[in-house]
């Protein structure tokens, strides 16, 4: 349970960072 929650949170962070980075690249 705890491991699954950690993996889920980690995945959300990765997706958020990837989205933010792609938005920044588009701006430039």
trRosetta pair geometry for C-beta under 8 A, 3 or more apart (Angstrom, degrees):
i j d omega theta_ij theta_ji phi_ij phi_ji
1 4 5.9 -55 -147 33 24 110
1 5 6.5 23 154 -18 61 106
2 5 5.7 -55 -152 35 32 111
2 6 6.4 32 151 -20 66 105
3 6 5.7 -54 -150 36 33 112
3 7 6.3 32 153 -18 67 105
4 7 5.8 -55 -148 37 31 110
4 8 6.3 33 153 -21 65 106
5 8 5.7 -54 -148 36 31 112
5 9 6.3 29 155 -17 65 106
6 9 5.8 -55 -147 39 30 109
6 10 6.1 31 154 -21 65 109
7 10 5.6 -54 -145 38 30 114
7 11 6.3 34 155 -23 64 105
8 11 5.8 -53 -149 33 29 112
8 12 6.6 30 152 -19 63 104
9 12 5.7 -54 -151 34 33 112
9 13 6.5 34 151 -20 65 104
10 13 5.7 -54 -151 34 33 112
10 14 6.4 32 152 -19 66 105
11 14 5.7 -54 -149 36 32 111
11 15 6.3 30 155 -17 66 106
12 15 5.9 -56 -147 38 30 109
12 16 6.2 30 154 -20 65 108
13 16 5.8 -57 -147 37 29 111
13 17 6.3 27 156 -17 65 107
14 17 5.9 -56 -147 38 28 109
14 18 6.2 28 155 -19 64 108
15 18 5.7 -55 -146 37 29 112
15 19 6.3 30 155 -19 65 107
16 19 5.8 -55 -148 36 29 110
16 20 6.3 27 155 -17 65 108
17 20 5.7 -56 -145 39 30 110
17 21 6.1 30 156 -20 66 108
18 21 5.8 -55 -145 37 28 111
18 22 6.3 26 157 -18 64 107
19 22 5.9 -57 -147 37 28 108
19 23 6.4 30 153 -20 64 106
20 23 5.7 -54 -149 35 31 112
20 24 6.4 32 152 -20 64 105
21 24 5.7 -54 -150 35 32 112
21 25 6.4 33 152 -20 65 104
22 25 5.6 -51 -147 35 34 113
22 26 6.5 36 153 -21 64 103
23 26 5.8 -53 -151 34 32 112
23 27 6.6 37 150 -25 63 103
24 27 5.6 -51 -152 29 34 115
24 28 6.8 23 153 -11 65 104
25 28 6.0 -60 -152 40 33 104
